[in-house]
Amino acid sequence: MAAPTTALPTTGAPPPTRRGRRSAVTAGQGRGGWLLTAPAVLALLVFIIAPVVMAAWVSLLDWNGQSSPFSGRSEFVGGGNYTELLTEDTLAHRDFMTSVRNTVYYVLVGVPLVTTLSFGLALVVNQKLLKGRGFFRTVFYFPSVTSSVAVSITFLFLFQGSGVVNAMLGAVGVDGPRWFTDSRGVLHVLLGAIGVDNPAWAVGNGAGGLTWWDWLSGPSVAMCAIIALTVWSSSGIFMLFFLAGLQNIPEDVEEAATIDGTSSWQRFRLVIMPMMRRSITLVVTLALIGSWQVFDQVYILSQGSPAKTTLTPAYLSYARSFGDGRFGLGAAIAFSLFAIIIVLTVLQRWVGRERDR
């Protein structure tokens, strides 16, 4: 005989399902996540997004920095600052193109040098047979965490007329170069040594209000000193990127290549380099961006001298804003520099992308 069953009382509302409980938990986690990230998001909006929007508005004004740019006292010029900077034959246009030329040479010389040096340092400190690897890693990395102002002042004392570098060159019978007074580019110096000085074909107007002879000048001796400073001071941090990539290469891959009878150069060219493509792309991208943003070294060492051969867009933006009081033009220079960096970064990423083999 079956046992009697007792009916459960009904409350009129269905019991919560598993999906409903999961939705409630997810909603609670979402609110908690927003609560935890709210300070960071607020700081991002106040200290990064808002200043960028304000700078974009200032680039459309003739603002001297004496009043609020939103008070209506400044003249709205629209794209006038960008026109003066990029198309009109003005001093601002020539200075900007000069800074672009200087930075192009900075990139062409500095980026390959710092990439090669940092890669070489990473290969050295990655050797298992090297004693004191931790010590050498610290020594190579230390300049990257040293104040750029302190490093720049040290280099200023090294390369001045009575500095250590000129003293060492004089000891071997070489007259020290005029590091921060010679406005000629190194290519002009080399061509002048063989009797080629300002040829007629290069005197004509080139691009950006500069002659072709100006575009073919090469970096000045002062710019070469600044490049040497930045290569030395930034190679340590890039060495760590390469070192991380080298340590991610499986050991059995290199062992298999060794068993196959490959030489050290073949292992480097056929095994290490292909597997380091991502690290190389990252380092080149970061070095390229940093090269267009050089400011501290130029401000401490030369302030654009001699003859504006060390002028960079970042320093030019500062000089026009705080030196001449033309904050609208300075902001336009900054956004033009931002556009250049974005275009070159995208191009570099496209060139360094991994292709199907």
C-alpha positions in Angstrom: 0.0 0.0 0.0 1.5 3.3 -1.1 2.4 5.9 1.5 0.3 9.1 1.4 1.9 12.1 0.0 1.7 15.6 1.4 1.3 18.5 -1.0 3.8 21.4 -0.6 2.3 24.8 0.1 2.5 27.2 -2.9 3.5 30.9 -2.4 2.4 32.1 -5.8 6.0 32.8 -7.1 8.2 30.2 -8.8 11.4 29.3 -7.0 14.5 31.0 -8.4 16.2 29.1 -11.2 19.9 28.5 -11.6 20.0 31.0 -14.4 18.4 33.7 -12.3 20.9 33.1 -9.4 23.7 33.3 -11.9 22.5 36.6 -13.4 22.2 38.1 -9.9 25.7 37.0 -9.0 27.0 38.4 -12.4 25.3 41.7 -11.8 26.7 41.9 -8.3 30.2 41.2 -9.6 29.7 43.9 -12.3 28.8 46.5 -9.8 31.8 45.5 -7.6 34.1 45.7 -10.6 32.9 49.2 -11.5 33.3 50.2 -7.9 36.9 49.0 -7.7 37.9 50.5 -11.1 36.1 53.8 -10.6 39.1 55.6 -9.1 41.3 54.6 -12.0 38.7 55.5 -14.6 38.1 58.8 -12.9 41.9 59.6 -12.8 42.1 58.6 -16.5 39.3 61.0 -17.4 40.5 63.9 -15.3 44.3 63.7 -16.0 44.4 62.2 -19.5 41.2 62.4 -21.5 40.2 65.9 -20.3 43.6 67.5 -21.0 43.7 65.9 -24.5 40.3 67.3 -25.3 41.3 70.7 -23.9 44.5 70.7 -25.9 42.6 69.9 -29.1 40.3 72.9 -28.4 43.3 75.1 -27.7 44.9 74.1 -31.1 41.9 75.8 -32.7 42.5 79.1 -30.8 44.9 82.0 -30.8 45.4 81.6 -27.0 48.2 83.2 -25.0 47.6 81.2 -21.8 46.6 84.3 -19.7 42.9 83.4 -19.4 40.7 80.3 -19.6 40.5 78.9 -23.1 36.7 78.4 -22.6 36.0 82.0 -21.5 35.5 83.3 -25.1 38.3 85.9 -24.8 40.6 84.0 -27.2 40.1 84.3 -30.9 38.8 81.1 -32.7 41.0 80.5 -35.7 39.9 77.0 -36.6 42.5 75.3 -38.7 44.6 78.5 -38.9 47.4 77.2 -36.6 47.6 74.0 -38.7 47.7 75.9 -41.9 50.5 78.2 -40.7 52.4 75.2 -39.4 52.0 72.8 -42.4 51.4 74.8 -45.6 52.2 78.5 -45.4 55.7 79.8 -46.0 56.3 81.1 -42.4 58.9 80.8 -39.7 56.7 78.3 -37.9 56.5 76.1 -41.0 60.3 76.2 -41.6 61.0 75.5 -37.9 58.6 72.5 -37.9 60.1 71.0 -41.0 63.6 71.5 -39.6 62.5 69.7 -36.5 61.0 66.9 -38.6 64.3 66.6 -40.7 66.3 66.4 -37.5 64.1 63.7 -36.0 64.2 61.7 -39.3 68.0 61.5 -39.0 67.6 60.8 -35.3 65.3 57.8 -36.1 67.5 56.6 -39.0 70.6 56.5 -36.8 69.3 56.0 -33.3 66.7 53.3 -33.7 69.0 50.8 -35.5 71.8 51.5 -33.0 69.7 51.0 -29.9 68.0 47.9 -31.4 71.3 46.3 -32.3 73.0 47.2 -29.0 70.2 46.0 -26.8 69.9 42.8 -28.8 73.6 42.2 -28.5 73.5 42.8 -24.7 70.6 40.4 -24.4 72.6 37.7 -26.2 75.5 38.2 -23.9 73.7 38.1 -20.6 71.6 35.1 -21.8 74.7 32.9 -22.0 74.6 30.2 -19.3 78.4 30.1 -19.2 78.7 33.8 -18.3 79.7 34.2 -14.7 77.9 37.0 -12.8 75.0 37.3 -15.2 72.9 39.0 -12.6 75.6 41.7 -12.1 75.9 42.5 -15.8 72.1 42.6 -16.2 71.9 45.1 -13.4 74.8 47.2 -14.8 73.3 47.3 -18.3 69.8 48.1 -17.0 70.9 50.8 -14.5 71.1 53.7 -17.0 67.5 53.2 -17.9 66.3 54.0 -14.4 68.6 56.9 -13.9 67.2 60.4 -14.2 67.4 61.6 -17.8 68.3 65.1 -16.5 71.3 63.7 -14.5 72.5 61.7 -17.4 72.1 64.7 -19.8 74.2 66.9 -17.5 76.9 64.2 -17.3 77.0 64.0 -21.0 77.2 67.8 -21.2 80.3 67.8 -19.1 81.8 65.0 -21.2 81.3 66.6 -24.6 82.0 70.3 -23.8 85.2 71.9 -25.1 87.3 71.0 -22.1 85.5 67.8 -21.4 86.9 64.3 -21.1 86.0 63.2 -24.7 88.0 66.1 -26.3 90.8 65.5 -23.8 91.0 61.8 -24.9 90.9 62.8 -28.6 93.6 65.3 -28.0 95.8 62.7 -26.4 95.9 60.7 -29.6 96.5 63.7 -31.8 92.9 64.4 -32.9 91.5 67.8 -32.5 88.3 67.5 -30.7 85.1 68.4 -32.7 83.0 71.4 -31.7 80.2 69.3 -30.4 77.6 71.9 -29.6 78.8 74.8 -31.8 79.2 73.3 -35.3 75.9 73.5 -37.2 77.1 71.4 -40.1 75.7 68.0 -40.6 78.1 65.0 -40.5 77.4 64.4 -44.2 78.3 68.0 -45.0 81.5 67.6 -43.0 82.4 64.4 -44.9 81.6 65.9 -48.3 83.5 69.1 -47.4 86.6 66.9 -46.7 86.6 65.9 -50.4 85.8 69.4 -51.7 82.1 69.1 -52.2 80.5 72.2 -50.5 77.0 73.5 -51.3 76.8 72.3 -54.9 74.5 74.2 -57.3 72.1 71.4 -57.8 71.3 71.3 -54.1 70.7 75.0 -53.6 67.1 75.0 -55.0 64.0 74.8 -52.9 63.3 71.4 -51.6 60.5 70.3 -49.4 59.0 72.2 -46.4 60.9 75.5 -47.2 64.3 73.8 -46.9 66.8 73.3 -49.7 67.9 69.9 -50.7 71.3 70.6 -49.3 69.6 71.1 -45.9 67.8 67.8 -46.2 71.0 66.0 -47.1 73.0 67.5 -44.2 72.7 64.5 -42.0 72.6 64.9 -38.2 74.8 67.5 -36.7 77.7 66.7 -34.4 75.5 67.9 -31.4 72.7 65.6 -32.5 75.1 62.7 -32.8 76.0 63.3 -29.1 72.3 63.3 -28.1 71.8 60.1 -30.1 74.7 58.5 -28.3 73.2 59.6 -24.9 69.8 58.1 -25.7 71.1 54.9 -27.1 73.2 54.3 -24.0 70.5 55.3 -21.6 67.6 53.3 -23.2 69.4 50.1 -24.3 69.0 48.5 -20.9 65.2 48.5 -20.9 65.1 47.2 -24.4 67.7 44.5 -23.4 65.1 43.1 -21.0 62.5 42.8 -23.7 65.0 40.9 -25.9 66.1 38.8 -22.9 62.5 37.8 -22.2 62.1 36.7 -25.9 65.3 34.7 -25.8 64.3 32.9 -22.7 61.0 31.9 -24.2 62.8 30.0 -27.0 62.5 26.3 -26.2 65.9 24.7 -25.5 65.0 21.6 -27.5 64.7 23.7 -30.6 68.3 25.0 -30.3 69.5 21.5 -29.3 67.9 20.0 -32.4 69.5 22.6 -34.6 72.9 21.8 -33.0 72.4 18.1 -33.6 71.7 18.8 -37.2 75.2 20.3 -37.5 74.3 24.0 -37.8 76.9 26.6 -37.0 76.4 29.4 -34.5 75.6 31.9 -37.2 73.1 29.5 -38.8 71.4 28.9 -35.5 71.2 32.7 -34.9 69.9 33.4 -38.5 67.6 30.5 -39.0 66.3 29.7 -35.4 66.7 32.7 -33.1 65.9 35.6 -35.4 62.6 34.2 -36.7 61.5 33.4 -33.2 62.4 36.9 -32.0 60.3 38.7 -34.6 57.7 39.8 -32.1 60.3 41.1 -29.7 62.1 43.0 -32.5 58.9 44.5 -33.7 58.0 45.6 -30.1 61.5 47.2 -29.5 61.6 49.0 -32.9 58.0 50.3 -32.3 58.9 51.7 -28.8 62.2 53.1 -30.0 60.5 54.8 -32.9 57.9 56.4 -30.7 60.5 57.5 -28.2 62.7 59.0 -30.9 59.9 61.4 -32.0 59.2 62.4 -28.4 62.8 63.4 -27.4 62.6 66.5 -25.2 64.6 66.2 -21.9 68.0 65.7 -23.6 67.5 68.6 -26.1 66.3 70.9 -23.3 69.3 70.2 -21.1 72.1 69.9 -23.7 71.3 72.3 -26.6 67.8 73.8 -26.6 67.8 73.4 -30.3 71.2 74.8 -31.0 73.4 75.1 -33.0 71.4 76.7 -35.7 68.3 74.6 -34.9 70.1 71.4 -35.8 69.0 69.7 -32.6 65.4 71.1 -32.7 62.8 68.4 -32.2 58.9 68.7 -32.5 58.5 68.1 -28.8 60.9 70.9 -27.9 59.5 73.2 -30.6 56.0 72.7 -29.1 57.3 73.7 -25.7 59.2 76.7 -27.0 56.3 78.1 -29.0 53.9 77.6 -26.0 55.9 78.7 -23.0 58.6 80.8 -24.8 56.5 82.7 -27.3 53.1 82.5 -25.6 51.5 80.9 -28.6 49.8 78.0 -26.9 47.5 77.4 -29.9 50.4 76.9 -32.2 52.2 74.7 -29.6 49.1 72.5 -29.3 48.9 72.2 -33.1 52.5 71.1 -33.2 51.8 68.5 -30.5 48.8 67.0 -32.4 50.8 67.0 -35.7 53.5 65.1 -33.9 50.8 62.7 -32.6 49.6 62.1 -36.1 53.1 61.4 -37.4 53.7 58.9 -34.6 50.4 57.1 -35.3 51.1 56.8 -39.0 54.7 55.6 -38.6 53.7 53.2 -35.8 50.9 51.6 -38.0 53.3 51.4 -40.9 56.0 49.8 -38.8 53.6 47.3 -37.4 52.4 46.4 -40.9 56.0 45.9 -42.1 56.9 43.8 -39.1 53.8 41.7 -39.1 54.1 37.9 -39.2 53.4 36.6 -42.7 52.1 33.2 -43.6 54.9 31.0 -44.8 
